[in-house]
């Protein structure tokens, strides 16, 4: 058995490990990105020189190509500044997340202290009530009332089942169904004359009268039993509420409600920090998407640069440049064309490397989202509560490893966590007294989830829920109605 907070730490370790992998991939991408931008600058400068040598009007072309080159260089510089701003914003967001995580650790320590105070006080009150003869007598009476109500409900259900099974014989008989629907042989029957004579003949022939009595009893017995069960349930609920009032009075006298409010306030602080972390992580996710656009040259500045290069100079393919170089006596343009070819090949190799890194990056991001989804559900279900534990640590470690390897998704991990979660013995139990019969009646603390569809696992007492009060055995949490 490991605690809920220890389990959360294992999840956090996976998140930190994936983030470390992402940072290493970022560093590789950044280095390649810088080299690719430098490569573009070099290509731009060489293409300008080729244009000066090759175009027909050097005096005009010189000006045009200088402007073209300056525009490209200006956009490259602008793009570099924008990329650095984006990197700085990512760094600030990550620093904010780290600071919030530290803040949450401290806030959760304070929450644990407040919860421990509640547990100790509940333990004190429950110990006093265990020794209170009047309270124990009242508790026994509630249990008997519950047992009576459950037995009455069971009998009513069984009677209803018999009514449905045996009633088919009557209901499927056309003569019986016809006479029953007309209320034959009852004060409600209003027919006369030939119709009455015909109904009397059918009744005699189908032995209707004894069947009517039997069917009537078959219908009435479940009604009476359900009415009795309802009265027994009301009596049980009334006695349960009275028992809970005794528990609340004792709890109020010893200051439990103030301690529980303090715990609730600390929990609210932790929840607020969790919300801030999720918001910051969402912001980081959007920033990383923007960063990916830069790396893959899908941002607006990159598109403008490509448009400029593809105007005059980039319309000339390498074979065309080769032919132009051969048509002149100068060897300078030969050298420049060869240099452009080498730079283009180098740029393509860098782009292939960036794409390969990006594929790894996207897989890591997908796994990060999955584990962050698990962490969010974990926190919202209060699984990191001081009263929470997990009895399958090895299985949990295996499924977390499966997620890191890309073999499992968040749903599989969550199901493993849900099945493994237990309320651990901290000294006080939410199923004590009236709490063992109806959650919400007793003054004891029940960790409640932040949203529907998740929650703290409380097995039925009859199924092995370990209570401080041994006489609770055999009664299921929630009343069974």
C-alpha positions as CSV (number, residue, x, y, z in Angstrom):
1,X,0.0,0.0,0.0
2,X,1.3,3.4,-0.9
3,X,-0.3,6.8,-0.1
4,X,-2.3,8.8,-2.5
5,X,0.3,11.6,-2.4
6,X,3.1,9.1,-3.2
7,X,1.1,7.9,-6.1
8,X,0.7,11.4,-7.4
9,X,4.5,11.9,-7.1
10,X,5.0,8.9,-9.3
11,X,2.7,10.5,-11.9
12,X,4.6,13.8,-11.5
13,X,7.9,12.0,-12.1
14,X,6.6,10.7,-15.4
15,X,5.5,14.2,-16.4
16,X,8.9,15.6,-15.4
17,X,10.7,12.9,-17.4
18,X,8.7,13.6,-20.5
19,X,9.2,17.3,-20.2
20,X,13.0,16.7,-19.9
21,X,12.8,14.7,-23.1
22,X,10.9,17.5,-24.8
23,X,13.5,20.0,-23.6
24,X,16.3,17.9,-25.1
25,X,14.4,17.7,-28.4
26,X,13.9,21.5,-28.2
27,X,17.6,22.1,-27.9
28,X,18.3,20.0,-31.0
29,X,15.5,21.7,-33.0
30,X,16.8,25.1,-31.9
31,X,20.3,24.4,-33.0
32,X,19.1,23.2,-36.4
33,X,16.7,26.1,-36.7
34,X,19.5,28.6,-36.1
35,X,21.7,26.9,-38.7
36,X,18.9,26.8,-41.2
37,X,18.3,30.6,-40.8
38,X,22.0,31.2,-41.3
39,X,21.9,29.0,-44.3
40,X,19.1,31.1,-45.8
41,X,21.0,34.3,-45.2
42,X,24.0,32.8,-47.0
43,X,21.8,31.7,-49.9
44,X,20.2,35.1,-50.1
45,X,23.6,36.9,-50.3
46,X,24.9,34.5,-53.0
47,X,21.8,34.7,-55.1
48,X,22.1,38.5,-55.0
49,X,25.7,38.2,-56.3
50,X,24.6,35.8,-59.0
51,X,21.9,38.2,-60.1
52,X,24.4,41.1,-60.3
53,X,26.6,39.0,-62.6
54,X,23.9,37.4,-64.8
55,X,21.1,39.8,-65.3
56,X,21.1,42.0,-68.4
57,X,21.0,45.5,-66.8
58,X,23.5,45.5,-64.0
59,X,22.9,49.1,-63.0
60,X,19.2,48.5,-62.5
61,X,19.5,44.9,-61.3
62,X,22.0,45.9,-58.6
63,X,19.4,48.1,-57.0
64,X,16.6,45.7,-57.4
65,X,18.5,42.8,-56.0
66,X,20.0,44.8,-53.1
67,X,16.4,45.8,-52.1
68,X,15.3,42.2,-52.5
69,X,18.2,41.0,-50.4
70,X,17.7,43.7,-47.7
71,X,14.0,42.7,-47.5
72,X,14.9,39.0,-47.0
73,X,17.5,39.8,-44.4
74,X,15.2,42.2,-42.6
75,X,12.5,39.5,-42.5
76,X,15.0,36.9,-41.3
77,X,16.0,39.3,-38.5
78,X,12.4,40.1,-37.7
79,X,11.7,36.4,-37.6
80,X,14.6,35.7,-35.3
81,X,13.5,38.4,-32.9
82,X,9.9,37.0,-32.9
83,X,11.2,33.5,-32.3
84,X,13.3,34.6,-29.4
85,X,10.3,36.4,-27.9
86,X,8.3,33.2,-28.2
87,X,11.1,31.2,-26.6
88,X,11.2,33.7,-23.7
89,X,7.5,33.4,-23.3
90,X,7.7,29.6,-23.2
91,X,10.5,29.9,-20.6
92,X,8.4,32.3,-18.4
93,X,5.4,30.0,-18.6
94,X,7.5,26.9,-17.6
95,X,9.0,28.9,-14.8
96,X,5.5,29.8,-13.7
97,X,4.4,26.2,-13.8
98,X,7.4,25.2,-11.7
99,X,6.7,27.9,-9.1
100,X,3.0,26.9,-8.9
101,X,4.0,23.2,-8.4
102,X,6.2,24.3,-5.5
103,X,3.4,26.4,-4.2
104,X,1.0,23.4,-4.4
105,X,3.4,21.2,-2.5
106,X,3.4,23.7,0.4
107,X,-0.3,24.2,0.2
108,X,-0.9,20.5,0.2
109,X,1.3,20.1,3.3
110,X,-0.9,22.7,5.1
111,X,-4.0,20.8,3.8
112,X,-2.6,17.5,5.2
113,X,-2.1,19.2,8.6
114,X,-5.6,20.5,8.6
115,X,-6.9,17.1,7.6
116,X,-4.9,15.4,10.3
117,X,-6.5,17.7,12.9
118,X,-10.0,16.7,11.6
119,X,-9.0,13.0,11.7
120,X,-7.7,13.3,15.3
121,X,-10.9,15.1,16.4
122,X,-13.2,12.6,14.6
123,X,-11.2,9.8,16.3
124,X,-11.7,11.4,19.7
125,X,-15.4,11.8,19.1
126,X,-15.9,8.3,17.8
127,X,-14.0,6.8,20.7
128,X,-16.3,8.7,23.1
129,X,-19.4,7.5,21.3
130,X,-18.1,3.9,21.4
131,X,-18.2,4.1,25.2
132,X,-21.5,5.9,25.3
133,X,-24.1,3.3,26.3
134,X,-27.1,5.4,25.4
135,X,-25.6,6.1,21.9
136,X,-24.8,2.5,21.4
137,X,-28.4,1.5,22.3
138,X,-29.7,4.0,19.9
139,X,-27.3,2.8,17.2
140,X,-28.5,-0.8,17.7
141,X,-32.1,0.3,17.3
142,X,-31.3,2.0,14.0
143,X,-29.6,-1.1,12.8
144,X,-32.6,-3.2,13.6
145,X,-34.9,-0.6,11.9
146,X,-32.7,-0.9,8.8
147,X,-32.8,-4.6,8.9
148,X,-36.6,-4.6,9.1
149,X,-36.8,-2.1,6.3
150,X,-34.4,-4.1,4.1
151,X,-36.3,-7.4,4.8
152,X,-39.7,-5.7,4.0
153,X,-38.3,-4.3,0.8
154,X,-37.0,-7.8,-0.2
155,X,-40.4,-9.4,0.5
156,X,-42.2,-6.8,-1.5
157,X,-39.8,-7.3,-4.5
158,X,-40.3,-11.1,-4.3
159,X,-44.1,-10.7,-4.2
160,X,-44.0,-8.4,-7.2
161,X,-41.9,-11.0,-9.0
162,X,-44.4,-13.7,-8.2
163,X,-47.3,-11.5,-9.3
164,X,-45.6,-11.0,-12.7
165,X,-44.9,-14.7,-13.1
166,X,-48.2,-16.1,-12.0
167,X,-50.3,-13.2,-13.4
168,X,-49.4,-14.2,-16.9
169,X,-51.8,-17.3,-16.7
170,X,-54.8,-15.0,-16.0
171,X,-53.7,-12.2,-18.3
172,X,-53.1,-14.5,-21.3
173,X,-56.6,-16.0,-21.0
174,X,-58.9,-14.1,-23.4
175,X,-62.1,-14.9,-21.4
176,X,-60.7,-13.9,-18.0
177,X,-59.1,-10.8,-19.4
178,X,-62.4,-9.8,-21.1
179,X,-64.4,-10.2,-17.9
180,X,-61.8,-8.6,-15.7
181,X,-61.6,-5.6,-17.9
182,X,-65.4,-5.2,-17.7
183,X,-65.2,-5.5,-13.8
184,X,-67.6,-8.5,-13.9
185,X,-68.9,-9.7,-10.6
186,X,-67.9,-6.4,-8.8
187,X,-70.0,-3.3,-7.9
188,X,-68.4,-1.5,-10.9
189,X,-70.1,-3.9,-13.4
190,X,-72.9,-2.0,-15.1
191,X,-74.0,-4.3,-18.0
192,X,-77.5,-5.7,-18.4
193,X,-79.8,-7.6,-20.7
194,X,-78.3,-9.8,-23.4
195,X,-74.7,-8.7,-22.6
196,X,-75.1,-9.7,-19.0
197,X,-76.5,-13.1,-19.9
198,X,-73.6,-13.6,-22.3
199,X,-71.0,-12.6,-19.6
200,X,-72.7,-15.0,-17.1
201,X,-72.4,-17.8,-19.6
202,X,-68.7,-17.0,-20.2
203,X,-68.0,-16.7,-16.4
204,X,-69.5,-20.2,-15.7
205,X,-67.7,-21.8,-18.6
206,X,-64.2,-20.3,-17.7
207,X,-64.5,-20.8,-13.9
208,X,-64.1,-17.0,-13.6
209,X,-65.2,-16.4,-9.9
210,X,-62.4,-18.3,-8.1
211,X,-59.8,-17.1,-10.6
212,X,-60.9,-13.5,-10.0
213,X,-60.4,-13.9,-6.3
214,X,-57.0,-15.4,-6.8
215,X,-55.9,-12.8,-9.3
216,X,-57.2,-10.0,-7.0
217,X,-55.1,-11.3,-4.1
218,X,-52.1,-11.7,-6.4
219,X,-52.4,-8.0,-7.2
220,X,-53.1,-6.8,-3.7
221,X,-50.3,-8.6,-1.8
222,X,-47.4,-6.7,-3.5
223,X,-49.2,-3.4,-3.0
224,X,-49.6,-4.1,0.8
225,X,-46.1,-5.3,1.1
226,X,-44.7,-2.2,-0.7
227,X,-46.8,0.0,1.6
228,X,-45.4,-1.8,4.6
229,X,-41.8,-1.5,3.2
230,X,-42.3,2.2,2.7
231,X,-43.5,2.7,6.2
232,X,-40.5,0.6,7.5
233,X,-38.1,2.7,5.4
234,X,-39.6,5.9,6.8
235,X,-39.3,4.6,10.3
236,X,-35.6,3.7,9.6
237,X,-34.9,7.0,8.1
238,X,-36.4,8.9,11.0
239,X,-34.3,6.9,13.5
240,X,-31.2,7.3,11.4
241,X,-31.7,11.1,11.3
242,X,-32.1,11.1,15.1
243,X,-28.9,9.2,15.5
244,X,-27.1,11.6,13.2
245,X,-28.4,14.5,15.3
246,X,-26.7,13.0,18.4
247,X,-23.4,12.6,16.4
248,X,-23.6,16.2,15.1
249,X,-24.4,17.6,18.6
250,X,-21.3,15.8,20.0
251,X,-19.2,17.0,17.1
252,X,-20.3,20.6,17.4
253,X,-19.6,20.6,21.1
254,X,-16.0,19.4,20.6
255,X,-15.3,21.9,17.7
256,X,-15.2,19.5,14.7
257,X,-17.1,21.7,12.3
258,X,-14.5,24.5,12.7
259,X,-11.7,22.1,11.9
260,X,-13.6,20.7,8.9
261,X,-14.1,24.3,7.6
262,X,-10.3,24.9,7.9
263,X,-9.7,21.7,5.9
264,X,-12.2,22.8,3.3
265,X,-10.5,26.2,3.0
266,X,-7.1,24.7,2.6
267,X,-8.6,22.3,-0.1
268,X,-10.0,25.3,-1.9
269,X,-6.5,26.9,-2.0
270,X,-5.0,23.7,-3.5
271,X,-7.8,23.5,-6.0
272,X,-7.2,27.1,-7.1
273,X,-3.5,26.3,-7.6
274,X,-4.4,23.2,-9.6
275,X,-6.6,25.4,-11.8
276,X,-3.8,27.9,-12.3
277,X,-1.4,25.0,-13.2
278,X,-3.8,23.7,-15.8
279,X,-4.3,27.1,-17.3
280,X,-0.5,27.7,-17.5
281,X,0.0,24.2,-19.1
282,X,-2.7,25.1,-21.6
283,X,-0.9,28.3,-22.4
284,X,2.4,26.5,-22.8
285,X,0.7,24.0,-25.1
286,X,-0.4,26.8,-27.4
287,X,3.0,28.4,-27.3
288,X,4.7,25.1,-28.2
289,X,2.3,24.9,-31.2
290,X,3.5,28.3,-32.3
291,X,7.0,27.3,-31.8
292,X,6.4,24.2,-34.0
293,X,5.2,26.5,-36.8
294,X,8.5,28.4,-36.6
295,X,10.6,25.3,-36.7
296,X,8.6,23.9,-39.6
297,X,8.6,27.3,-41.4
298,X,4.8,27.6,-41.3
299,X,4.7,31.1,-39.7
300,X,3.7,34.2,-41.7
301,X,7.3,35.6,-41.8
302,X,8.7,32.4,-43.2
303,X,6.0,32.4,-45.9
304,X,6.9,36.0,-46.9
305,X,10.6,35.1,-47.1
306,X,9.8,32.2,-49.4
307,X,7.6,34.4,-51.5
308,X,10.4,36.9,-52.0
309,X,13.0,34.3,-52.8
310,X,10.6,32.7,-55.2
311,X,10.0,35.9,-57.2
312,X,12.9,36.7,-59.5
313,X,15.8,34.8,-58.2
314,X,14.2,31.5,-57.1
315,X,12.4,31.1,-60.4
316,X,15.8,30.1,-61.7
317,X,16.5,26.4,-61.1
318,X,19.9,25.0,-60.4
319,X,20.3,23.6,-64.0
320,X,19.3,27.1,-65.3
321,X,21.9,28.7,-63.1
322,X,24.4,26.1,-64.3
323,X,23.6,27.1,-68.0
324,X,23.9,30.8,-67.1
325,X,27.3,30.2,-65.5
326,X,28.5,28.3,-68.6
327,X,27.4,31.1,-70.9
328,X,29.8,33.6,-69.4
329,X,33.5,33.8,-69.3
330,X,33.6,34.5,-65.6
331,X,34.4,31.8,-63.2
332,X,33.0,33.6,-60.2
333,X,29.4,32.7,-61.0
334,X,30.4,29.1,-61.4
335,X,31.8,29.1,-57.9
336,X,28.7,30.9,-56.6
337,X,26.3,28.4,-58.2
338,X,28.2,25.5,-56.8
339,X,28.1,27.1,-53.4
340,X,24.3,27.6,-53.7
341,X,23.9,23.9,-54.6
342,X,25.9,22.9,-51.5
343,X,23.8,25.2,-49.3
344,X,20.6,24.0,-50.7
345,X,21.6,20.3,-50.1
346,X,22.7,21.2,-46.5
347,X,19.4,23.0,-45.9
348,X,17.4,20.0,-47.1
349,X,19.3,17.7,-44.8
350,X,18.6,20.1,-41.9
351,X,14.9,20.1,-42.7
352,X,14.8,16.3,-42.8
353,X,16.4,16.2,-39.4
354,X,14.0,18.8,-38.0
355,X,11.1,16.8,-39.4
356,X,12.4,13.6,-37.7
357,X,12.9,15.4,-34.4
358,X,9.4,16.9,-34.7
359,X,7.9,13.4,-35.2
360,X,9.5,12.3,-31.9
361,X,8.4,15.6,-30.3
362,X,4.7,15.0,-31.3
363,X,4.7,11.5,-29.9
364,X,6.1,12.9,-26.6
365,X,3.5,15.6,-26.6
366,X,0.7,13.0,-27.0
367,X,2.0,11.0,-24.1
368,X,2.4,14.2,-22.0
369,X,-1.3,15.0,-22.7
370,X,-2.4,11.5,-21.7
371,X,-0.5,11.5,-18.4
372,X,-1.6,15.1,-17.6
373,X,-5.2,13.9,-18.2
374,X,-4.6,11.2,-15.6
375,X,-3.1,13.7,-13.1
376,X,-6.1,16.0,-13.5
377,X,-8.6,13.3,-12.8
378,X,-6.5,12.0,-9.9
379,X,-6.5,15.4,-8.2
380,X,-10.2,16.1,-9.0
381,X,-11.1,12.8,-7.5
382,X,-9.2,13.7,-4.2
383,X,-7.0,10.6,-4.7
384,X,-4.1,12.6,-3.1
385,X,-6.1,13.0,0.1
386,X,-4.3,12.0,3.3
387,X,-6.9,9.3,3.7
388,X,-6.3,7.8,0.3
389,X,-4.0,4.8,-0.5
390,X,-3.3,2.4,-3.4
391,X,-2.9,-1.3,-2.8
392,X,-1.3,-2.3,-6.2
393,X,1.8,-0.2,-6.5
394,X,3.6,-2.7,-8.8
395,X,0.7,-2.8,-11.2
396,X,0.4,1.0,-11.2
397,X,4.2,1.3,-12.0
398,X,3.7,-1.1,-14.9
399,X,0.9,0.8,-16.5
400,X,2.7,4.1,-16.1
401,X,5.7,2.5,-17.8
402,X,3.3,1.3,-20.5
403,X,2.2,4.9,-21.1
404,X,5.7,6.2,-21.4
405,X,6.4,3.4,-24.0
406,X,3.3,4.4,-25.9
407,X,1.6,1.1,-25.3
408,X,-1.2,2.3,-23.1
409,X,-3.5,5.3,-22.9
410,X,-5.0,7.3,-20.0
411,X,-8.2,5.3,-19.8
412,X,-6.3,2.1,-19.0
413,X,-4.2,3.8,-16.4
414,X,-7.2,5.5,-14.8
415,X,-9.1,2.2,-14.5
416,X,-6.1,0.6,-12.8
417,X,-5.9,3.6,-10.3
418,X,-9.6,3.5,-9.7
419,X,-9.5,-0.3,-8.9
420,X,-6.5,0.1,-6.6
421,X,-7.7,3.1,-4.6
422,X,-8.7,2.5,-1.0
423,X,-9.6,4.5,2.1
424,X,-6.7,3.9,4.5
425,X,-7.0,3.6,8.3
426,X,-6.0,7.0,9.6
427,X,-7.7,6.7,13.0
428,X,-11.2,7.9,12.1
429,X,-13.7,6.4,9.7
430,X,-16.5,7.9,7.6
431,X,-18.6,4.8,8.1
432,X,-18.8,5.1,11.8
433,X,-22.3,5.1,13.3
434,X,-24.9,6.7,10.9
435,X,-22.1,7.2,8.3
436,X,-22.1,3.4,7.8
437,X,-25.7,3.5,6.7
438,X,-26.1,6.7,4.7
439,X,-23.3,9.0,3.5
440,X,-24.0,12.6,4.2
441,X,-26.0,12.0,7.4
442,X,-23.0,11.7,9.8
443,X,-20.7,14.6,10.7
444,X,-17.6,12.7,9.6
445,X,-15.5,13.8,6.6
446,X,-16.0,12.2,3.2
447,X,-13.5,13.3,0.5
448,X,-15.8,14.5,-2.3
449,X,-14.7,14.9,-5.9
450,X,-14.7,18.2,-7.8
451,X,-16.8,16.9,-10.6
452,X,-19.3,14.2,-11.6
453,X,-18.0,10.8,-12.8
454,X,-15.1,10.5,-10.4
455,X,-14.7,10.0,-6.7
456,X,-13.1,8.6,-3.7
457,X,-13.6,4.9,-3.4
458,X,-15.6,3.7,-0.4
459,X,-16.3,-0.1,-0.6
460,X,-19.4,-1.4,1.1
461,X,-18.8,-2.3,4.8
462,X,-20.1,-5.8,4.1
463,X,-17.5,-6.1,1.4
464,X,-14.6,-5.5,3.8
465,X,-14.6,-1.8,4.5
466,X,-12.4,-1.7,7.6
467,X,-14.2,0.4,10.2
468,X,-13.2,1.3,13.8
469,X,-16.6,0.1,14.9
470,X,-16.6,-3.7,14.5
471,X,-20.3,-4.0,15.1
472,X,-20.9,-2.3,11.7
473,X,-20.2,-5.6,9.9
474,X,-23.0,-6.6,7.5
475,X,-24.6,-3.3,6.8
476,X,-24.0,-1.7,3.4
477,X,-23.2,2.0,3.0
478,X,-26.0,3.9,1.4
479,X,-29.0,2.0,2.9
480,X,-29.6,-0.3,-0.1
481,X,-32.8,1.4,-1.3
